[in-house]
Amino acid sequence: MNRLALHWKILIGMLLGLFVGFLMKEWGLQGIVVDWVKPFGTIFINMLKMIAVPLVAVSLIVGLADLKDISKLSKLGGRTILFYLFTTACSVSLGLVLANLIKPGLFINESSRQSLLEGFAGEANEKIKIAEATREQGPLQPLVDIVPDNFFGAMTDNGSLLQVIFFVILVGIGLIMIDERKSKPVVDFFKGLNDVILKVIDIIMLFAPIGVFALMAALMVEIPDFSTLGALGIYGLTVLIGLALLIFAFYPTLLYMIAKVTPGRFFRAISPAQLLAFSTSSSAATLPVTMERVTEHLGVDDEVSSFVLPLGATINMDGTALYQAVAAIFISQAMLPEALGLQTQLMIIVTTVLASIGTAAVPSAGIVMLVIVLGQAGIPEAGLALIFAVDRPLDMCRTLTNVTSDATVSALVANSVGLLHEPQPENADQ
């Protein structure tokens, strides 16, 4: 078992968890899984989240200090933002094209529509209230939210990762600007601390198969029986087709054409991070593993990965953006008598790209972003209730896509600044 690659261990844990969860549900023993198995999955996610903020802070300081030139930072930041905006815009556009071709909203009948609207009205209203509060804050509130009033307070909240990044960038710039003899002891300390954190991640990953097993078993026993699954099946399939095209066609093509990274090399490097993203439905929880795989196995220099990946985990949501485009068209087809015009759909692209940044730190950001998109397009926001029934499994796939996009952009940015290297040889136990 020790010689089995990490992604195979995680995959085996996932499959076993699904199988055991299915059996326990069939036997009516869901309580055993919830009380005695699920906590191990929660512990695993908490361990990953526990190390995420320290990893981002320390690795980013080390990476920025190694740049030794503020102009390199501006070049790195500019290219990162451009690549993220480009992939997000492409994702939204792909979602709109698929939704207009397949027309998933036409496959839902009146009885199913009413059942969903009534059954999930409470959840929809809750998200609408959060979105309303977000919209009332003003157009520059996202900029205000980036600057922390207490750095140590931001360090204690994974939802405040952008604030941590902002402060750490200032520290990194300060280290670049002072005399190297004075900055060297500080940089050496953080380099040593970075090595310790990476070793802690290796220790945490020893528990990955067990954690994933527990998460998948809990998912199987907690997922409801959907009487309206057939009505939402075409909608879910449309989203999955779009996500699959991004993962297996769009990103590999970009990587090969721009950075000459083959699909085999890419997927071998990041597959453990992809499987964890699918299992945890959290880009932030997966971030430590994503950074380790991209740096050690894809060949992205840590100067790039320590900046690009934390930023991507907070503002880059390609999978979520595609899902929002499909969901908006699906809801409009199910709720409105006439199809949305071209101008409205173009505005959906703009709104989704901007909202992906503006609501990055908001809880349930994907759903909140969708409410904002629906409101802008004139689509009834109450229609949000139509998609809640299948949102959990789709959320897992969206997170996988988001992490794949982050890894892709990190390689593209590294290649553009000459910091993409040949990866280290794969170890037998990795």
N, C-alpha and C positions, 0 to 999 in steps of 0.2 A: 504493500500500500504506500510505503514511503517513496517508492520510485515512480508512483503515478503522478502525472502532471497536475498542477493545482486546479486547472479548469475542469479536468475529469473528475476530481474529488468533489468539486462543487456541484457539477452536473449530476453525479450519482446521488449526492445529498438531496438535491432538488427532486429527482424522480422518486426516491424512496419516501421523501416527505409527502409528495402528492399521493403516492400509493397508500401509505399508512393513514393519511388524513381521510382518503376516500373510504377505506375499510372502517375506520372508527365512526365516520358519519353514517355508513350503512348499518352498523351495529348499534347506533344510538348512543355512542360513548364520547360525544363531543366534549363533554365536561372534563374528561381526563386529558384531552389534548390542550384545552384552554388553560387548565389549572397546572398541569405538570410538564407540558412540552413547549407551549408558546413562550413561557418566560425565558427559556434559553435563547430563543430568537430575539426577544427584546433586549436581553443582555448583550448579545452580539452586536446589534445595531447601536446600542448605547456605547459600547467600547469603540466602535468606529467613529461615532460622533464625538466621543471624548477626545480622540486624538486629532480630529480634523482641524480645529482652530489652531492648536499649537503647531501642527505641521505647516499650515499655511503661513503663519506668522514667521516661524523660524526659517523655513525654506525660502520664503520671499526675501527676507533680509539678506540671507546668504547670496541668493541669486542677484539681487540688485547691487550688493557690494562688489560682486565679481565683475559687474559691467564696467565699473570705473569711469563711466562717461554718461552724463545725463542725457546727451543727445541719443545714445543707444536706447535709453528708456522710452523717449518720445517716439522713436521709430518702432520699437516693440509694441507700445500701446496703440499707436495708430493702426498698424497692420492687424493687430488682434481684433480691434473694434470693427474694421472693415470686413475681415473674414467672417466674423460672427454675424454682422448685419446681412452679408451676402447669403450665407447658408440659411439664415432664418427667412429671408425673403423668398428664396427658392423653395423652402419647405411649405410656406403658406401658399405659394402659387401652385405647387404640386397638389396640395390638398384641395384647392378650389377646382382645379382641372378634373381631378378624380370624382369629386362630388357632383360636378355638372355632367360628367359622362355617365356615372352609375345611377345618379338620382336616388339615393337611399331613402329620402323622406317620402317618396311615393309608395314605398313598400309597407308602410305602417297604416293599419286600418283605424277606423274611428273608435272602436271599442278599446283597442290597445292604447291609442293616444289618450283617451280619457282616463283609463286606468293608471297610466304612468303619471299624467298630470296631477291626479288626485293623490296617488300613493307617495310621490316624492315632492309634493308642494312645500313641505316644511324645510327640507334640505335646500331646495332652490331659493326660498325666501331668505334663509340664513346667509347664503352666498351673495345674494343681491344686496343685502344690507351692508356687508363688508365692502362690496364694490362701490356702493353709494358713498360710504365714508371715505373711500380712496379718492373718488372723483371730487369730493368737496374740499380736498386738501390743497388744491391749486396745482398749476402745471409745473412749478419748480420744486414741489415737495420731494420728489425723488432725489434731487440734488441735496436738499436739506438733510434727508435721511442718511446720506452717505457719510456725513461728518458727525462723529460721535461726540457727545458731551462728556463721556466718561469711557476711556479706552478699556479699562478693566471690566466695566459693565458690558461692553461689546464682546469682550473675550469670553464671557460666560454664556453667550447666546449664539447658537449656530445660525440663527436667522439674521444675525448682524454681521455676516461675513464680509460684506462690502465695506462696513465701517472699519473692520480689522485691516482689510487690504489698504484702505485709505491711510490709516495711521502708519502702517508698516512701510508703505511707499515713502512717506515723509522721513521715517527713520533711515531707510535705505539711501535716500537722497542726501540726508545729513552725513552718513558714513562716506559717501562718495566725495562730498565737498570738504571734509576736514582732512588734515594731514594724515597720510597713510600710516605713519608710525603710531599715531593715536588711535586710529580706527582698527589696526590689526588685532589688538587683544580682544576687542569686542567681536570682530568677525570670527576670530578663532574660537571664541566661546560658543557662538551660534552654530559654527560648523560642527563642533563637537556635540552640541545639543541636537543638531539635525541628525547626526549619525545614530544617536540614542533613540530618537523618535522613530527613525526608519527600522531599527531593530525591534522596537515595541510593536510596530505594524506587522513585522514578520511573526511575532509571538501571537498577536491577535488573529492572524490569518490561519494559524494552526487550528483554530476553532471554527473556521469558515464552513466546512461541511456540516458540522453539527448545528450551527446557527441557521444555515440555509434549510436544513432538514426541518427544524422547528418552525421556521417561517412558512414553508410550503404546507406542512401539515395543518397549521393553524388556518391558513388561507382556505384549504379545502373544507374544513368543518364550519368555517364562519361565512363562507360565500352563500348567499341565499339561492333558493331554487326559483329561477326566473320563468314565470308562466308566459311572459311576453318576449322571451329570448328570440323567438322566430321573427318577431316584428323588428327587433333591433339587430338581428343577425347581419343584414346587408349593411347597416351603418357601421357596425363593428368591423366587418370584412373590408369595407372601404378604407377605414383608418389603418387597418393592418397591412393592406396592400401598399398604401402610401409609405408607412414606416419601413416596410421591407424594401421598397425601391430606394429609400434614402440610405439604409444600412448596406445593402448588397449591390447597389448600382451607383448612386450619386457620390457617396463618400469615397469608395474605392477608385472610381474614375478620377475624381479630383486629386487624390493622393498619387495615383500613377502618372497622370498627365503633368502635374506640377512638381511633385517631389520625388518621382520615380520609386515610390514605395509600393511594392506588390501587395495585392490583397492577402496572400498567404502570410506574409510577414506582419501585416497589420493585424489580422484577426488572431494570429498566434500570440501576439504581444498583449492584446487588450481583452481577450476572451474572459479571463477571470473577473475583470472589472465589469464587463457586460453582464455576466451571470449574476454578480452581486447587485448590480443596478436593477435587474429584473426581479430579484428576490426581495430587495429592501424597498423598492419604489422611492429611493432617496438618492439624489445626486450628491448631496452633502455627505451622507454616510458612506458613499462609495468613493468619495474624493481621495482619501489616503491611498486606496488601492489603485485608483486611476493614475495618480501621480507616480507611484512606484513602478507600475507596468509601463507607462509611457516613457519614463526616464531610463529604466534599467533594461527594458526589453524592446522598445520601439526605437530608441536611440536619440530621443529629444533631450537636448542639454537642459540641465536643471535650472539654468538661468531663464529659460523660456517656459518650461513646464510649471515652475513655481509661480509664475505670473499669469500665464494664459489659462491654466486649468481652474484655479480658484475663481477667477473672473467668470469663466464659462459656467461653473456650477451655480452661479448666482444670476447671471443675465442671459445665458445662451440656452434657449429652450426650443430646439428645432422640432422635436417630437411633439411637444405641447402645441407649438404653433401650427403644425399640420393638422393635429386633432381639432384645434379651434376652428380652422377653416372648414373642415368637413362637418363639424358639429353645427356651425353657423348655417351652412347651406341645408343640412339635414333638418334643422329646426324650422328654417324658413319654408322649406318644401312641405313640411308637415303642418305648419300653422298659418301660412299666408296663401291667398288665392293666386297670386301672381309671382313669377320667378324674379329674383333679384337682378337688377340691371348691371351692365358692365361697370359703370362708374361706381356703383355701390360696392361691387366686388373688389375693384381696385383700392377703394378706401379701406376695405377689410384687410388687405395686405399691409397698408401703411399703419393702420391702427394696431394690428397684431404685432408688427415689428417694434413699434414704440412701446406698446403695453408690456412686451416681454422684458423690457428694461425697467419701465416705470413701476411695475408691481413685483419686482424680483423678491423683495423682502416681506411681502404680504403672505400670511398663512393661506394655504390652499390657493397659491398664486395662479395655477392653471385655470381653475374654475372662475376665479375673480377676473382674470384677464378676459375670459370668454364672455362674462356679463358685460364688460366694457365694450367688447367687439359687437355683441348683439345690440346694445343700446345705440351705438354709432350707426349701425346698419338699419335701424328701424325694425328689428326683429323682436317679437314679444319675449321679454326676459323670462317670463314664466315658463317658456318652452324649455328652459334649462332642465326642468324635471324629467324631460323625455330621455335624457342620456345618463341619468344617475345609475340606473340598474346595471349597466355593463361598464361603469367607469373604473372599477377597481382593477380588473384584468388589463384594461387598456392603459391604465396609469403605469402598470409595470412595464409594458412595451414602450410607452412614451419615455420613461426614465432611461431605459436601455438605449433608445435613440439619442437622447440628450447627451449621455455619457460618450457614445460613439462619436457624436459631433464634436464634443470638446477635445477628444483625443485626435480627431482628424485636423482640427484647426491648429492644435499645438504643433503637429508635424508640419503643417503648411507654413506657419509662422517661423518655426525653427529653420526650415529649408530656406525661407526668404532672407534670413539674416546669417546664413552659413553655420547654423548650430544644430544641424541634423546629422548624426553620426551613425555608423554601423552599430547595430545593437550588440550587447554582450551575448556570448553563447548561452543558450538555455541550460540551466542546471537541471539535473534529473528530478529534483524534488520540487521544481517550480512549474 
